[in-house]
Amino acid sequence: ILALIVQQIYIRYDGKIDKSDSMSKSEIIELLKKGEQYNNCLITYKPNQSSITAEMLIYPEPEQRVYVKDKIMKSVIGDNVFRYVNYNTKESITIFDHLQAFISDTNEEFSILEYARECVENEEKYSFEYIGEKEINSRKTIIIKLIYNESNHNEYIKLYIDKETGVEYNSIYFYYKGPILIKKGQDMSVEFDCVTEEDVKRPNIAGYMIIDSRRNDW
């Protein structure tokens, strides 16, 4: 029982929090909008290690990396590129099973990790709470809490936002199982100002069967 009490206190504890410079909901939204346009970062999505199937797979699920630089996004699973979008030229390339490459124009606007801002703006689904600011890995971090309105305050998310860039780099989901609070971290990490031109170079699709919707190759 004592171990459970300690564990429950620990997962609720945010460490040393500075609330002297509180931010409003509208200010957080503007900060996240700024982060959506951040133009040099590496976003890594790791397989969910809490899944029982992840441990049982003979061939483990590879991590996914998204390289962002100069309004180019290149998504890689394991060692293989599966999507490349150049928002400057509007060219989009999707690669299927290393046999086919689909090329098209994109009408999408350049934006990264916009889901966090969309959640904050969704007043029907979430109630907003500013927790405070703390230093994590030598970077100032804003922590906010989004409470699910339909769960009687039994479920909520903590978002961690880099104060300098506005990039949301982590979210943690909390829910109650009976009286016990369960914490489930997101298997995502963000590294800043580390992507090179080589990382976002257009993939070599020579030898692939190419379907180009711009030329009506159907």
Secondary structure as a PSIPRED ss2 file (coil, helix, strand):
# PSIPRED VFORMAT (PSIPRED V4.0)

   1 I C   1.000  0.000  0.000
   2 L H   0.000  1.000  0.000
   3 A H   0.000  1.000  0.000
   4 L H   0.000  1.000  0.000
   5 I H   0.000  1.000  0.000
   6 V H   0.000  1.000  0.000
   7 Q H   0.000  1.000  0.000
   8 Q H   0.000  1.000  0.000
   9 I H   0.000  1.000  0.000
  10 Y H   0.000  1.000  0.000
  11 I H   0.000  1.000  0.000
  12 R H   0.000  1.000  0.000
  13 Y C   1.000  0.000  0.000
  14 D C   1.000  0.000  0.000
  15 G C   1.000  0.000  0.000
  16 K C   1.000  0.000  0.000
  17 I C   1.000  0.000  0.000
  18 D E   0.000  0.000  1.000
  19 K C   1.000  0.000  0.000
  20 S C   1.000  0.000  0.000
  21 D C   1.000  0.000  0.000
  22 S C   1.000  0.000  0.000
  23 M C   1.000  0.000  0.000
  24 S C   1.000  0.000  0.000
  25 K H   0.000  1.000  0.000
  26 S H   0.000  1.000  0.000
  27 E H   0.000  1.000  0.000
  28 I H   0.000  1.000  0.000
  29 I H   0.000  1.000  0.000
  30 E H   0.000  1.000  0.000
  31 L H   0.000  1.000  0.000
  32 L H   0.000  1.000  0.000
  33 K H   0.000  1.000  0.000
  34 K H   0.000  1.000  0.000
  35 G H   0.000  1.000  0.000
  36 E H   0.000  1.000  0.000
  37 Q C   1.000  0.000  0.000
  38 Y C   1.000  0.000  0.000
  39 N C   1.000  0.000  0.000
  40 N E   0.000  0.000  1.000
  41 C E   0.000  0.000  1.000
  42 L E   0.000  0.000  1.000
  43 I E   0.000  0.000  1.000
  44 T E   0.000  0.000  1.000
  45 Y E   0.000  0.000  1.000
  46 K C   1.000  0.000  0.000
  47 P C   1.000  0.000  0.000
  48 N C   1.000  0.000  0.000
  49 Q C   1.000  0.000  0.000
  50 S C   1.000  0.000  0.000
  51 S C   1.000  0.000  0.000
  52 I H   0.000  1.000  0.000
  53 T H   0.000  1.000  0.000
  54 A H   0.000  1.000  0.000
  55 E H   0.000  1.000  0.000
  56 M H   0.000  1.000  0.000
  57 L C   1.000  0.000  0.000
  58 I C   1.000  0.000  0.000
  59 Y C   1.000  0.000  0.000
  60 P C   1.000  0.000  0.000
  61 E C   1.000  0.000  0.000
  62 P C   1.000  0.000  0.000
  63 E C   1.000  0.000  0.000
  64 Q E   0.000  0.000  1.000
  65 R E   0.000  0.000  1.000
  66 V E   0.000  0.000  1.000
  67 Y E   0.000  0.000  1.000
  68 V E   0.000  0.000  1.000
  69 K E   0.000  0.000  1.000
  70 D C   1.000  0.000  0.000
  71 K C   1.000  0.000  0.000
  72 I E   0.000  0.000  1.000
  73 M E   0.000  0.000  1.000
  74 K E   0.000  0.000  1.000
  75 S E   0.000  0.000  1.000
  76 V E   0.000  0.000  1.000
  77 I E   0.000  0.000  1.000
  78 G C   1.000  0.000  0.000
  79 D C   1.000  0.000  0.000
  80 N E   0.000  0.000  1.000
  81 V E   0.000  0.000  1.000
  82 F E   0.000  0.000  1.000
  83 R E   0.000  0.000  1.000
  84 Y E   0.000  0.000  1.000
  85 V E   0.000  0.000  1.000
  86 N E   0.000  0.000  1.000
  87 Y C   1.000  0.000  0.000
  88 N C   1.000  0.000  0.000
  89 T C   1.000  0.000  0.000
  90 K C   1.000  0.000  0.000
  91 E E   0.000  0.000  1.000
  92 S E   0.000  0.000  1.000
  93 I E   0.000  0.000  1.000
  94 T E   0.000  0.000  1.000
  95 I E   0.000  0.000  1.000
  96 F E   0.000  0.000  1.000
  97 D C   1.000  0.000  0.000
  98 H C   1.000  0.000  0.000
  99 L C   1.000  0.000  0.000
 100 Q E   0.000  0.000  1.000
 101 A E   0.000  0.000  1.000
 102 F E   0.000  0.000  1.000
 103 I E   0.000  0.000  1.000
 104 S E   0.000  0.000  1.000
 105 D E   0.000  0.000  1.000
 106 T C   1.000  0.000  0.000
 107 N C   1.000  0.000  0.000
 108 E C   1.000  0.000  0.000
 109 E C   1.000  0.000  0.000
 110 F C   1.000  0.000  0.000
 111 S C   1.000  0.000  0.000
 112 I C   1.000  0.000  0.000
 113 L C   1.000  0.000  0.000
 114 E C   1.000  0.000  0.000
 115 Y H   0.000  1.000  0.000
 116 A H   0.000  1.000  0.000
 117 R H   0.000  1.000  0.000
 118 E H   0.000  1.000  0.000
 119 C H   0.000  1.000  0.000
 120 V H   0.000  1.000  0.000
 121 E H   0.000  1.000  0.000
 122 N C   1.000  0.000  0.000
 123 E C   1.000  0.000  0.000
 124 E C   1.000  0.000  0.000
 125 K C   1.000  0.000  0.000
 126 Y E   0.000  0.000  1.000
 127 S E   0.000  0.000  1.000
 128 F E   0.000  0.000  1.000
 129 E E   0.000  0.000  1.000
 130 Y E   0.000  0.000  1.000
 131 I E   0.000  0.000  1.000
 132 G E   0.000  0.000  1.000
 133 E E   0.000  0.000  1.000
 134 K E   0.000  0.000  1.000
 135 E E   0.000  0.000  1.000
 136 I E   0.000  0.000  1.000
 137 N C   1.000  0.000  0.000
 138 S C   1.000  0.000  0.000
 139 R E   0.000  0.000  1.000
 140 K E   0.000  0.000  1.000
 141 T E   0.000  0.000  1.000
 142 I E   0.000  0.000  1.000
 143 I E   0.000  0.000  1.000
 144 I E   0.000  0.000  1.000
 145 K E   0.000  0.000  1.000
 146 L E   0.000  0.000  1.000
 147 I E   0.000  0.000  1.000
 148 Y E   0.000  0.000  1.000
 149 N H   0.000  1.000  0.000
 150 E H   0.000  1.000  0.000
 151 S H   0.000  1.000  0.000
 152 N C   1.000  0.000  0.000
 153 H C   1.000  0.000  0.000
 154 N C   1.000  0.000  0.000
 155 E E   0.000  0.000  1.000
 156 Y E   0.000  0.000  1.000
 157 I E   0.000  0.000  1.000
 158 K E   0.000  0.000  1.000
 159 L E   0.000  0.000  1.000
 160 Y E   0.000  0.000  1.000
 161 I E   0.000  0.000  1.000
 162 D E   0.000  0.000  1.000
 163 K C   1.000  0.000  0.000
 164 E C   1.000  0.000  0.000
 165 T C   1.000  0.000  0.000
 166 G C   1.000  0.000  0.000
 167 V C   1.000  0.000  0.000
 168 E E   0.000  0.000  1.000
 169 Y E   0.000  0.000  1.000
 170 N E   0.000  0.000  1.000
 171 S E   0.000  0.000  1.000
 172 I E   0.000  0.000  1.000
 173 Y E   0.000  0.000  1.000
 174 F E   0.000  0.000  1.000
 175 Y E   0.000  0.000  1.000
 176 Y E   0.000  0.000  1.000
 177 K E   0.000  0.000  1.000
 178 G C   1.000  0.000  0.000
 179 P C   1.000  0.000  0.000
 180 I E   0.000  0.000  1.000
 181 L E   0.000  0.000  1.000
 182 I E   0.000  0.000  1.000
 183 K E   0.000  0.000  1.000
 184 K E   0.000  0.000  1.000
 185 G E   0.000  0.000  1.000
 186 Q C   1.000  0.000  0.000
 187 D C   1.000  0.000  0.000
 188 M E   0.000  0.000  1.000
 189 S E   0.000  0.000  1.000
 190 V E   0.000  0.000  1.000
 191 E E   0.000  0.000  1.000
 192 F E   0.000  0.000  1.000
 193 D C   1.000  0.000  0.000
 194 C C   1.000  0.000  0.000
 195 V C   1.000  0.000  0.000
 196 T C   1.000  0.000  0.000
 197 E C   1.000  0.000  0.000
 198 E C   1.000  0.000  0.000
 199 D C   1.000  0.000  0.000
 200 V C   1.000  0.000  0.000
 201 K C   1.000  0.000  0.000
 202 R C   1.000  0.000  0.000
 203 P C   1.000  0.000  0.000
 204 N C   1.000  0.000  0.000
 205 I C   1.000  0.000  0.000
 206 A C   1.000  0.000  0.000
 207 G C   1.000  0.000  0.000
 208 Y C   1.000  0.000  0.000
 209 M E   0.000  0.000  1.000
 210 I E   0.000  0.000  1.000
 211 I E   0.000  0.000  1.000
 212 D E   0.000  0.000  1.000
 213 S H   0.000  1.000  0.000
 214 R H   0.000  1.000  0.000
 215 R H   0.000  1.000  0.000
 216 N C   1.000  0.000  0.000
 217 D C   1.000  0.000  0.000
 218 W C   1.000  0.000  0.000
